[in-house]
Amino acid sequence: MKEPTNSKVVIITGASSGIGAAVARRLARDGMHLTLAARRLDRLVQVAAEVEALGGEALIVQTDVRNRDEIEKMIQATLDRWGHIDVLLNNAGVGNDRPLIRTKPEKIRDQININLIAVIECAKAVLPTMLRQKSGHIINVASIAGLVALPGSTIYAATKFGVNGFSDALRRELRGSEIHVSAFCPGFTPTEINPELKAIADGKPGAPHRPGLMPVTYVADQIARLIRHPRRQMIIPPSWKILVIIAFLFPGIADKLIGFFISKETKGKE
């Protein structure tokens, strides 16, 4: 017999802020058991308190997803606490938003390590448990930028294209195993992932305008929906699907449309 939805055990990486913290608060309202993983312990403590106040249960595991040993400890701590794992939300990520020529080599490696390699290693670490259970759901947070690449975000786009490709391949690899794999592809969301979006999130005067900007609470609601109803891929806002189709079928047209999504800084310094 399958457990009711509100008893699910969910690991959230990058849970200290942004989408991860918003998802934690949203799932807490459903009474879920949450492992909150991130590097910033003080922020995790704050999110955990919010989770408990909203009716959920939280386990704090300070984790640097660039470290394979810490990933394994995150998985084991979750099993020690609750005995099983229903969902891995691979959410930890960083952005840069600089032209490639101005991107430092260490920033390139850091983005690839966190946005792509850690996603793969977290999924690999949780798979033995899910295969043993014969159930589970791996949700990899990609991006619209992993389907339609934007100039000024070359490394970020490369990693998110990689996340989408990895998600597709793993889903096909696990076909028939009762383990779901989803790629979650949000558009612009005001979080701390890069300076421009953080400026919007903080409500700073002169913050840039981003088309289709979504409240982080809406994004969290859609991830909660994806947990309830697994699917191969979710693109939000839904209206942006047309841009994805245009970029795939008519790349020349997409090249012209992309100008609406580029910051003034990128336009001036490419």
PASEBA-1860 file (N, C-alpha, C; in nm, 3 decimals):
! residues 270
1> MKEPTNSK> 0.085/-0.120/0.000/0.000/0.000/0.000/0.088/0.124/0.000 ~ 0.056/0.219/-0.085/0.132/0.343/-0.091/0.095/0.434/0.025 ~ 0.194/0.507/0.075/0.170/0.598/0.185/0.093/0.721/0.135 ~ 0.015/0.783/0.221/-0.054/0.906/0.180/0.046/1.015/0.147 ~ 0.004/1.108/0.062/0.093/1.213/0.014/0.158/1.289/0.128 ~ 0.083/1.317/0.237/0.138/1.403/0.340/0.245/1.336/0.425 ~ 0.273/1.207/0.402/0.379/1.141/0.478/0.506/1.128/0.397 ~ 0.511/1.190/0.281/0.629/1.177/0.196/0.752/1.236/0.263
9> VVIITGAS> 0.866/1.172/0.238/0.995/1.221/0.283/1.064/1.284/0.163 ~ 1.098/1.412/0.175/1.152/1.489/0.064/1.285/1.551/0.103 ~ 1.388/1.525/0.022/1.516/1.592/0.039/1.518/1.713/-0.053 ~ 1.552/1.829/0.003/1.561/1.952/-0.076/1.703/2.005/-0.067 ~ 1.776/2.005/-0.177/1.906/2.069/-0.176/1.889/2.218/-0.209 ~ 1.982/2.299/-0.165/1.966/2.444/-0.185/1.845/2.495/-0.110 ~ 1.823/2.443/0.012/1.700/2.473/0.086/1.710/2.599/0.171 ~ 1.823/2.667/0.169/1.842/2.780/0.259/1.779/2.910/0.210
17> SGIGAAVA> 1.740/2.916/0.083/1.682/3.040/0.029/1.610/3.010/-0.101 ~ 1.550/3.114/-0.158/1.492/3.105/-0.292/1.389/2.996/-0.309 ~ 1.397/2.926/-0.421/1.300/2.822/-0.454/1.302/2.711/-0.350 ~ 1.420/2.670/-0.306/1.430/2.561/-0.209/1.357/2.592/-0.079 ~ 1.379/2.713/-0.025/1.312/2.752/0.098/1.162/2.765/0.078 ~ 1.121/2.819/-0.036/0.978/2.836/-0.065/0.910/2.700/-0.077 ~ 0.977/2.604/-0.140/0.920/2.469/-0.151/0.908/2.406/-0.013 ~ 1.008/2.425/0.071/1.003/2.371/0.206/0.880/2.423/0.281
25> RRLARDGM> 0.858/2.554/0.272/0.740/2.612/0.339/0.611/2.559/0.279 ~ 0.609/2.543/0.146/0.487/2.494/0.081/0.458/2.349/0.120 ~ 0.559/2.263/0.120/0.538/2.122/0.153/0.509/2.103/0.301 ~ 0.557/2.194/0.383/0.528/2.186/0.527/0.379/2.194/0.552 ~ 0.308/2.271/0.472/0.164/2.285/0.489/0.091/2.153/0.462 ~ 0.158/2.064/0.387/0.101/1.932/0.362/0.151/1.829/0.464 ~ 0.226/1.876/0.564/0.273/1.786/0.669/0.383/1.692/0.627 ~ 0.460/1.729/0.526/0.565/1.639/0.478/0.688/1.643/0.568
33> HLTLAARR> 0.770/1.538/0.557/0.894/1.526/0.631/1.006/1.572/0.538 ~ 1.080/1.675/0.579/1.174/1.740/0.490/1.317/1.735/0.543 ~ 1.409/1.693/0.458/1.551/1.710/0.484/1.595/1.836/0.414 ~ 1.641/1.934/0.490/1.683/2.062/0.436/1.834/2.063/0.427 ~ 1.886/2.072/0.305/2.030/2.064/0.282/2.080/2.188/0.212 ~ 2.188/2.244/0.262/2.253/2.360/0.201/2.380/2.388/0.280 ~ 2.457/2.486/0.234/2.582/2.519/0.303/2.560/2.614/0.421 ~ 2.462/2.703/0.413/2.445/2.808/0.514/2.359/2.757/0.629
41> LDRLVQVA> 2.424/2.717/0.737/2.355/2.656/0.850/2.256/2.752/0.915 ~ 2.294/2.878/0.931/2.206/2.973/0.996/2.075/2.991/0.920 ~ 2.084/2.991/0.787/1.963/3.005/0.705/1.878/2.878/0.712 ~ 1.943/2.762/0.718/1.870/2.636/0.730/1.792/2.632/0.861 ~ 1.852/2.678/0.968/1.784/2.682/1.098/1.658/2.767/1.089 ~ 1.668/2.879/1.020/1.553/2.969/1.004/1.442/2.901/0.924 ~ 1.479/2.838/0.812/1.378/2.770/0.729/1.315/2.655/0.806 ~ 1.396/2.579/0.881/1.343/2.467/0.958/1.240/2.514/1.060
49> AEVEALGG> 1.266/2.628/1.124/1.170/2.682/1.221/1.038/2.716/1.152 ~ 1.046/2.771/1.032/0.925/2.804/0.956/0.850/2.677/0.918 ~ 0.923/2.574/0.879/0.862/2.445/0.843/0.786/2.387/0.962 ~ 0.849/2.386/1.078/0.787/2.330/1.197/0.662/2.410/1.235 ~ 0.668/2.542/1.221/0.554/2.627/1.255/0.436/2.603/1.162 ~ 0.465/2.559/1.040/0.359/2.536/0.941/0.305/2.393/0.945 ~ 0.359/2.309/1.032/0.306/2.174/1.047/0.389/2.063/0.985 ~ 0.505/2.097/0.930/0.592/1.994/0.874/0.698/1.952/0.974
57> EALIVQTD> 0.780/1.856/0.933/0.894/1.815/1.015/1.020/1.838/0.934 ~ 1.123/1.889/0.999/1.245/1.926/0.927/1.368/1.863/0.991 ~ 1.454/1.812/0.906/1.586/1.764/0.946/1.688/1.851/0.875 ~ 1.776/1.913/0.950/1.879/1.999/0.894/2.005/1.918/0.872 ~ 2.056/1.920/0.749/2.183/1.855/0.718/2.268/1.954/0.640 ~ 2.363/2.016/0.707/2.451/2.110/0.638/2.530/2.033/0.532 ~ 2.515/2.075/0.406/2.568/1.997/0.294/2.624/2.087/0.186 ~ 2.744/2.057/0.144/2.802/2.118/0.024/2.793/2.012/-0.085
65> VRNRDEIE> 2.703/2.034/-0.182/2.679/1.931/-0.283/2.798/1.909/-0.376 ~ 2.902/1.991/-0.364/3.024/1.967/-0.440/3.108/1.856/-0.378 ~ 3.070/1.814/-0.256/3.145/1.714/-0.181/3.066/1.583/-0.179 ~ 3.121/1.480/-0.242/3.050/1.352/-0.253/3.023/1.289/-0.116 ~ 3.117/1.301/-0.024/3.098/1.245/0.110/2.982/1.313/0.182 ~ 2.968/1.443/0.164/2.858/1.515/0.229/2.724/1.477/0.167 ~ 2.721/1.449/0.039/2.598/1.400/-0.024/2.557/1.267/0.038 ~ 2.652/1.177/0.054/2.623/1.046/0.114/2.572/1.061/0.257
73> KMIQATLD> 2.631/1.154/0.333/2.586/1.178/0.469/2.443/1.233/0.471 ~ 2.410/1.317/0.372/2.274/1.371/0.360/2.172/1.259/0.339 ~ 2.206/1.166/0.252/2.118/1.052/0.226/2.104/0.966/0.350 ~ 2.216/0.934/0.413/2.213/0.845/0.530/2.140/0.909/0.647 ~ 2.160/1.039/0.668/2.090/1.108/0.777/1.939/1.103/0.757 ~ 1.895/1.115/0.632/1.752/1.107/0.601/1.698/0.968/0.631 ~ 1.773/0.866/0.590/1.731/0.727/0.617/1.731/0.697/0.766 ~ 1.828/0.749/0.837/1.833/0.728/0.982/1.714/0.790/1.051
81> RWGHIDVL> 1.667/0.902/0.999/1.555/0.974/1.062/1.420/0.912/1.025 ~ 1.400/0.882/0.895/1.268/0.841/0.851/1.261/0.703/0.784 ~ 1.374/0.645/0.751/1.375/0.508/0.701/1.351/0.492/0.552 ~ 1.311/0.597/0.485/1.289/0.589/0.340/1.299/0.729/0.281 ~ 1.305/0.735/0.148/1.312/0.863/0.076/1.216/0.856/-0.041 ~ 1.122/0.948/-0.046/1.024/0.948/-0.155/1.062/1.042/-0.269 ~ 1.118/1.157/-0.234/1.147/1.258/-0.336/1.284/1.320/-0.311 ~ 1.362/1.332/-0.416/1.483/1.415/-0.414/1.457/1.536/-0.501
89> LNNAGVGN> 1.459/1.655/-0.442/1.449/1.778/-0.519/1.590/1.833/-0.536 ~ 1.647/1.809/-0.654/1.781/1.855/-0.688/1.772/2.002/-0.726 ~ 1.781/2.090/-0.626/1.752/2.232/-0.648/1.874/2.322/-0.636 ~ 1.978/2.280/-0.567/2.094/2.367/-0.545/2.149/2.416/-0.679 ~ 2.178/2.545/-0.686/2.230/2.599/-0.812/2.286/2.739/-0.792 ~ 2.372/2.778/-0.884/2.429/2.913/-0.883/2.422/2.969/-1.024 ~ 2.425/3.103/-1.034/2.425/3.169/-1.164/2.539/3.268/-1.172 ~ 2.558/3.327/-1.289/2.668/3.421/-1.306/2.624/3.545/-1.385
97> DRPLIRTK> 2.563/3.526/-1.500/2.517/3.635/-1.585/2.629/3.732/-1.624 ~ 2.733/3.677/-1.682/2.841/3.758/-1.739/2.877/3.699/-1.875 ~ 2.917/3.783/-1.970/2.967/3.728/-2.097/3.083/3.633/-2.070 ~ 3.097/3.532/-2.152/3.199/3.430/-2.130/3.338/3.491/-2.118 ~ 3.368/3.591/-2.199/3.502/3.649/-2.200/3.537/3.711/-2.065 ~ 3.436/3.747/-1.987/3.459/3.811/-1.857/3.435/3.716/-1.739 ~ 3.417/3.588/-1.769/3.390/3.490/-1.663/3.520/3.423/-1.619 ~ 3.547/3.429/-1.490/3.670/3.370/-1.436/3.665/3.218/-1.443
105> PEKIRDQI> 3.779/3.153/-1.469/3.782/3.006/-1.480/3.723/2.936/-1.358 ~ 3.751/2.989/-1.238/3.699/2.923/-1.118/3.546/2.932/-1.110 ~ 3.489/3.041/-1.167/3.343/3.054/-1.170/3.281/2.954/-1.267 ~ 3.351/2.928/-1.377/3.304/2.829/-1.473/3.296/2.692/-1.407 ~ 3.404/2.653/-1.341/3.410/2.520/-1.278/3.308/2.509/-1.165 ~ 3.290/2.618/-1.089/3.198/2.614/-0.976/3.054/2.595/-1.024 ~ 3.016/2.666/-1.130/2.881/2.649/-1.184/2.858/2.507/-1.234 ~ 2.956/2.454/-1.305/2.941/2.318/-1.357/2.933/2.217/-1.244
113> NINLIAVI> 3.016/2.236/-1.141/3.016/2.143/-1.028/2.884/2.144/-0.953 ~ 2.829/2.263/-0.928/2.706/2.272/-0.849/2.583/2.245/-0.933 ~ 2.575/2.304/-1.052/2.453/2.296/-1.132/2.435/2.164/-1.206 ~ 2.544/2.094/-1.234/2.532/1.972/-1.314/2.591/1.850/-1.244 ~ 2.718/1.856/-1.209/2.782/1.737/-1.150/2.713/1.698/-1.019 ~ 2.681/1.796/-0.934/2.614/1.766/-0.808/2.475/1.707/-0.830 ~ 2.405/1.753/-0.932/2.273/1.696/-0.966/2.287/1.548/-0.998 ~ 2.387/1.516/-1.078/2.411/1.376/-1.115/2.449/1.293/-0.993
121> ECAKAVLP> 2.539/1.347/-0.910/2.587/1.269/-0.796/2.480/1.253/-0.688 ~ 2.395/1.354/-0.668/2.285/1.339/-0.573/2.186/1.233/-0.620 ~ 2.156/1.234/-0.749/2.065/1.133/-0.805/2.125/0.994/-0.790 ~ 2.252/0.979/-0.821/2.319/0.849/-0.808/2.317/0.801/-0.663 ~ 2.336/0.893/-0.569/2.342/0.856/-0.428/2.208/0.807/-0.375 ~ 2.098/0.863/-0.427/1.966/0.826/-0.377/1.909/0.703/-0.448 ~ 1.964/0.669/-0.563/1.908/0.560/-0.643/1.905/0.424/-0.573 ~ 2.011/0.383/-0.503/2.003/0.252/-0.437/1.884/0.239/-0.343
129> TMLRQKSG> 1.855/0.346/-0.270/1.740/0.344/-0.179/1.609/0.334/-0.257 ~ 1.596/0.415/-0.361/1.470/0.414/-0.438/1.451/0.283/-0.512 ~ 1.559/0.227/-0.563/1.548/0.097/-0.632/1.509/-0.013/-0.533 ~ 1.563/-0.006/-0.413/1.527/-0.104/-0.310/1.381/-0.090/-0.270 ~ 1.333/0.035/-0.262/1.193/0.061/-0.228/1.098/0.028/-0.342 ~ 1.153/0.029/-0.466/1.073/0.017/-0.588/0.977/0.135/-0.601 ~ 1.025/0.252/-0.559/0.945/0.374/-0.573/1.036/0.494/-0.547 ~ 0.993/0.608/-0.597/1.069/0.730/-0.574/1.049/0.829/-0.687
137> HIINVASI> 1.092/0.951/-0.663/1.076/1.058/-0.761/1.196/1.150/-0.750 ~ 1.270/1.166/-0.858/1.383/1.258/-0.864/1.341/1.377/-0.950 ~ 1.340/1.496/-0.889/1.304/1.618/-0.960/1.430/1.702/-0.974 ~ 1.472/1.724/-1.096/1.591/1.803/-1.123/1.549/1.943/-1.167 ~ 1.588/2.043/-1.092/1.553/2.181/-1.127/1.647/2.228/-1.238 ~ 1.592/2.238/-1.356/1.666/2.289/-1.472/1.628/2.436/-1.487 ~ 1.586/2.475/-1.604/1.551/2.615/-1.628/1.502/2.629/-1.771 ~ 1.427/2.734/-1.798/1.398/2.771/-1.937/1.529/2.790/-2.011
145> AGLVALPG> 1.632/2.838/-1.938/1.764/2.859/-2.000/1.829/2.729/-2.040 ~ 1.775/2.616/-1.995/1.822/2.485/-2.038/1.750/2.434/-2.161 ~ 1.661/2.518/-2.215/1.588/2.486/-2.337/1.605/2.594/-2.443 ~ 1.621/2.718/-2.396/1.645/2.833/-2.483/1.760/2.912/-2.421 ~ 1.878/2.902/-2.480/1.997/2.962/-2.420/2.000/3.112/-2.440 ~ 2.039/3.185/-2.334/2.048/3.330/-2.341/2.194/3.374/-2.338 ~ 2.233/3.468/-2.423/2.369/3.522/-2.415/2.389/3.590/-2.280 ~ 2.511/3.584/-2.231/2.538/3.636/-2.098/2.521/3.533/-1.990
153> STIYAATK> 2.464/3.418/-2.026/2.445/3.307/-1.931/2.497/3.178/-1.992 ~ 2.613/3.186/-2.057/2.661/3.073/-2.136/2.685/2.948/-2.051 ~ 2.752/2.964/-1.938/2.783/2.847/-1.855/2.657/2.798/-1.786 ~ 2.577/2.890/-1.736/2.451/2.852/-1.673/2.363/2.773/-1.771 ~ 2.350/2.826/-1.893/2.270/2.757/-1.994/2.327/2.619/-2.025 ~ 2.460/2.610/-2.036/2.523/2.480/-2.066/2.491/2.379/-1.957 ~ 2.497/2.422/-1.829/2.468/2.328/-1.721/2.322/2.288/-1.720 ~ 2.233/2.382/-1.748/2.090/2.349/-1.744/2.047/2.267/-1.866
161> FGVNGFSD> 2.110/2.288/-1.981/2.087/2.196/-2.092/2.132/2.057/-2.050 ~ 2.244/2.050/-1.979/2.293/1.922/-1.930/2.196/1.855/-1.834 ~ 2.134/1.935/-1.745/2.037/1.880/-1.650/1.917/1.821/-1.725 ~ 1.870/1.892/-1.828/1.759/1.839/-1.907/1.797/1.709/-1.978 ~ 1.916/1.706/-2.036/1.961/1.584/-2.103/1.978/1.469/-2.006 ~ 2.039/1.497/-1.891/2.056/1.395/-1.788/1.921/1.341/-1.742 ~ 1.825/1.430/-1.721/1.693/1.389/-1.674/1.625/1.296/-1.775 ~ 1.634/1.331/-1.902/1.575/1.247/-2.006/1.640/1.108/-2.009
169> ALRRELRG> 1.773/1.107/-2.006/1.845/0.980/-2.014/1.816/0.893/-1.892 ~ 1.817/0.953/-1.773/1.793/0.875/-1.651/1.650/0.823/-1.647 ~ 1.556/0.906/-1.691/1.416/0.861/-1.694/1.401/0.738/-1.783 ~ 1.466/0.738/-1.898/1.458/0.623/-1.988/1.533/0.503/-1.932 ~ 1.642/0.531/-1.864/1.721/0.424/-1.803/1.642/0.352/-1.694 ~ 1.555/0.426/-1.624/1.480/0.371/-1.511/1.339/0.328/-1.551 ~ 1.311/0.325/-1.677/1.177/0.287/-1.724/1.140/0.149/-1.668 ~ 1.020/0.141/-1.611/0.973/0.015/-1.555/1.012/-0.007/-1.410
177> SEIHVSAF> 1.085/0.088/-1.352/1.134/0.072/-1.214/1.041/0.134/-1.111 ~ 0.938/0.206/-1.155/0.848/0.281/-1.066/0.916/0.402/-1.003 ~ 1.031/0.442/-1.059/1.097/0.565/-1.014/1.076/0.670/-1.121 ~ 1.018/0.782/-1.081/0.992/0.892/-1.175/1.110/0.988/-1.177 ~ 1.137/1.043/-1.294/1.239/1.147/-1.309/1.176/1.263/-1.384 ~ 1.184/1.382/-1.326/1.123/1.500/-1.385/1.227/1.611/-1.400 ~ 1.216/1.686/-1.509/1.293/1.809/-1.526/1.198/1.925/-1.505 ~ 1.231/2.010/-1.410/1.147/2.125/-1.379/1.215/2.249/-1.436
185> CPGFTPTE> 1.146/2.319/-1.526/1.208/2.428/-1.603/1.135/2.560/-1.581 ~ 1.171/2.634/-1.475/1.106/2.763/-1.452/1.172/2.874/-1.531 ~ 1.094/2.979/-1.557/1.149/3.100/-1.614/1.204/3.189/-1.503 ~ 1.206/3.320/-1.526/1.266/3.412/-1.430/1.190/3.411/-1.297 ~ 1.265/3.390/-1.189/1.208/3.388/-1.054/1.295/3.475/-0.964 ~ 1.239/3.566/-0.888/1.319/3.655/-0.804/1.380/3.581/-0.685 ~ 1.502/3.535/-0.700/1.574/3.464/-0.595/1.716/3.521/-0.587 ~ 1.801/3.457/-0.509/1.937/3.504/-0.490/2.035/3.442/-0.590
193> INPELKAI> 1.986/3.372/-0.691/2.076/3.296/-0.777/2.172/3.385/-0.856 ~ 2.132/3.508/-0.888/2.227/3.600/-0.951/2.193/3.743/-0.906 ~ 2.285/3.839/-0.924/2.264/3.974/-0.870/2.139/4.043/-0.922 ~ 2.105/4.025/-1.049/1.987/4.093/-1.104/1.859/4.041/-1.039 ~ 1.846/3.910/-1.030/1.725/3.853/-0.971/1.719/3.882/-0.821 ~ 1.834/3.885/-0.755/1.837/3.918/-0.612/1.792/4.062/-0.592 ~ 1.832/4.153/-0.682/1.790/4.292/-0.672/1.638/4.303/-0.683 ~ 1.580/4.221/-0.771/1.434/4.219/-0.784/1.371/4.164/-0.658
201> ADGKPGAP> 1.428/4.053/-0.607/1.375/3.989/-0.486/1.380/4.084/-0.367 ~ 1.485/4.166/-0.360/1.502/4.260/-0.249/1.424/4.389/-0.269 ~ 1.361/4.405/-0.387/1.285/4.526/-0.415/1.368/4.651/-0.427 ~ 1.491/4.637/-0.476/1.580/4.752/-0.486/1.535/4.847/-0.598 ~ 1.545/4.977/-0.576/1.512/5.074/-0.681/1.603/5.052/-0.802 ~ 1.548/5.060/-0.920/1.627/5.043/-1.041/1.655/4.900/-1.077 ~ 1.592/4.804/-1.007/1.611/4.663/-1.042/1.560/4.640/-1.183 ~ 1.627/4.553/-1.260/1.588/4.534/-1.400/1.451/4.469/-1.415
209> HRPGLMPV> 1.389/4.495/-1.527/1.261/4.430/-1.559/1.289/4.297/-1.628 ~ 1.221/4.195/-1.584/1.233/4.064/-1.647/1.095/4.018/-1.693 ~ 1.077/3.986/-1.820/0.946/3.943/-1.869/0.906/3.808/-1.810 ~ 0.778/3.796/-1.778/0.728/3.668/-1.727/0.776/3.634/-1.588 ~ 0.817/3.734/-1.509/0.869/3.708/-1.375/0.761/3.645/-1.288 ~ 0.797/3.537/-1.218/0.700/3.463/-1.138/0.732/3.475/-0.989 ~ 0.632/3.491/-0.904/0.656/3.488/-0.759/0.711/3.351/-0.719 ~ 0.801/3.350/-0.623/0.861/3.223/-0.582/0.756/3.130/-0.521
217> TYVADQIA> 0.649/3.188/-0.463/0.542/3.105/-0.407/0.469/3.027/-0.517 ~ 0.452/3.090/-0.633/0.390/3.020/-0.747/0.478/2.904/-0.792 ~ 0.608/2.927/-0.799/0.701/2.822/-0.840/0.694/2.706/-0.741 ~ 0.689/2.736/-0.612/0.680/2.632/-0.510/0.550/2.553/-0.524 ~ 0.441/2.622/-0.554/0.313/2.553/-0.574/0.322/2.454/-0.690 ~ 0.392/2.492/-0.797/0.403/2.405/-0.913/0.491/2.283/-0.884 ~ 0.593/2.299/-0.801/0.673/2.182/-0.762/0.590/2.088/-0.674 ~ 0.509/2.145/-0.584/0.419/2.061/-0.503/0.324/1.984/-0.593
225> RLIRHPRR> 0.276/2.050/-0.697/0.188/1.983/-0.794/0.262/1.872/-0.868 ~ 0.389/1.898/-0.903/0.468/1.798/-0.974/0.494/1.676/-0.885 ~ 0.510/1.698/-0.756/0.527/1.585/-0.664/0.401/1.500/-0.660 ~ 0.286/1.565/-0.660/0.159/1.492/-0.659/0.132/1.421/-0.791 ~ 0.173/1.484/-0.902/0.143/1.430/-1.035/0.272/1.430/-1.118 ~ 0.357/1.329/-1.102/0.486/1.327/-1.175/0.467/1.331/-1.326 ~ 0.556/1.404/-1.391/0.557/1.409/-1.536/0.700/1.429/-1.583 ~ 0.722/1.407/-1.710/0.856/1.411/-1.766/0.920/1.548/-1.752
233> QMIIPPSW> 0.845/1.649/-1.784/0.898/1.785/-1.783/0.788/1.883/-1.750 ~ 0.821/1.986/-1.673/0.726/2.093/-1.646/0.793/2.226/-1.678 ~ 0.730/2.304/-1.766/0.779/2.436/-1.803/0.683/2.539/-1.746 ~ 0.737/2.635/-1.671/0.654/2.745/-1.622/0.726/2.877/-1.644 ~ 0.651/2.984/-1.674/0.507/2.985/-1.697/0.471/2.909/-1.825 ~ 0.353/2.847/-1.830/0.316/2.767/-1.946/0.323/2.842/-2.078 ~ 0.301/2.973/-2.073/0.304/3.053/-2.196/0.441/3.052/-2.263 ~ 0.546/3.021/-2.186/0.681/3.021/-2.243/0.709/2.897/-2.328
241> KILVIIAF> 0.617/2.804/-2.328/0.636/2.685/-2.412/0.649/2.723/-2.559 ~ 0.578/2.831/-2.597/0.584/2.874/-2.737/0.725/2.919/-2.773 ~ 0.796/2.983/-2.680/0.934/3.024/-2.706/1.024/2.903/-2.723 ~ 1.001/2.800/-2.644/1.079/2.676/-2.655/1.057/2.612/-2.791 ~ 0.933/2.609/-2.835/0.901/2.550/-2.967/0.965/2.631/-3.079 ~ 0.956/2.764/-3.069/1.015/2.850/-3.172/1.166/2.831/-3.178 ~ 1.230/2.823/-3.060/1.376/2.807/-3.056/1.418/2.675/-3.118 ~ 1.334/2.572/-3.104/1.367/2.440/-3.159/1.342/2.435/-3.310
249> LFPGIADK> 1.228/2.489/-3.354/1.190/2.477/-3.494/1.243/2.592/-3.580 ~ 1.251/2.712/-3.521/1.289/2.831/-3.598/1.396/2.910/-3.521 ~ 1.517/2.859/-3.512/1.620/2.926/-3.431/1.651/3.067/-3.477 ~ 1.637/3.095/-3.606/1.663/3.230/-3.654/1.565/3.330/-3.596 ~ 1.439/3.292/-3.587/1.339/3.379/-3.525/1.369/3.396/-3.376 ~ 1.408/3.286/-3.312/1.440/3.292/-3.170/1.555/3.387/-3.144 ~ 1.654/3.388/-3.235/1.769/3.478/-3.218/1.723/3.624/-3.209 ~ 1.619/3.659/-3.286/1.569/3.796/-3.285/1.487/3.825/-3.159
257> LIGFFISK> 1.414/3.724/-3.112/1.330/3.743/-2.994/1.411/3.751/-2.865 ~ 1.528/3.690/-2.865/1.609/3.681/-2.744/1.645/3.819/-2.689 ~ 1.651/3.920/-2.775/1.684/4.055/-2.731/1.596/4.107/-2.619 ~ 1.472/4.058/-2.612/1.380/4.103/-2.508/1.419/4.050/-2.371 ~ 1.507/3.948/-2.368/1.539/3.882/-2.243/1.681/3.910/-2.197 ~ 1.753/3.997/-2.266/1.892/4.026/-2.231/1.901/4.153/-2.149 ~ 1.982/4.151/-2.045/2.000/4.270/-1.963/2.076/4.377/-2.041 ~ 2.059/4.502/-2.003/2.130/4.611/-2.068/2.282/4.595/-2.053
265> ETKGKE> 2.326/4.542/-1.938/2.469/4.526/-1.917/2.526/4.429/-2.020 ~ 2.455/4.318/-2.042/2.503/4.219/-2.137/2.503/4.276/-2.279 ~ 2.399/4.351/-2.313/2.393/4.410/-2.446/2.510/4.503/-2.471 ~ 2.548/4.575/-2.368/2.651/4.675/-2.387/2.793/4.621/-2.381 ~ 2.812/4.499/-2.331/2.950/4.451/-2.305/2.980/4.319/-2.372 ~ 2.898/4.272/-2.461/2.924/4.143/-2.524/3.049/4.149/-2.609
END
